[in-house]
Amino acid sequence: MAIPPEPLRDLLPQAAWVVEGVVTEVLAVGSAIPPPSAAPGATSRGVKVASQTVKLKVTRLLRGPASSELTVTKPEAGYALKAGDQGPFLIDAQKNILGRYGPDSYALAEVEQAL
């Protein structure tokens, strides 16, 4: 069973930006080493996907300095982003995406209400 996403009440205080956005480009991909028990190419729970640097087109700003585009880092996590992924993004002051599962973790209405 997957671990649920972090509560918004825990992430929002860390968020310098809260945006509705779309990934327009993956600029860079780091390297990730799977746990020793994972076979090459395995996609089991606990396998981390490499960090990524992505360009986000901001379609709606909910919090933070105005910007129509942000270059942000998705830390090593259990998911990967690709061009076209969209939804609410919580981003810290160092421009790291917050949360464990990406922009589909929270409904936009849920984020708006929490703000």
Salt bridges, closest charged atoms under 4 A:
GLU6 OE2 - ARG100 NH2 3.88
GLU20 OE1 - ARG60 NH1 3.96
GLU25 OE1 - LYS55 NZ 3.81
ASP85 OD1 - LYS82 NZ 3.04
GLU112 OE2 - ARG60 NH1 2.51
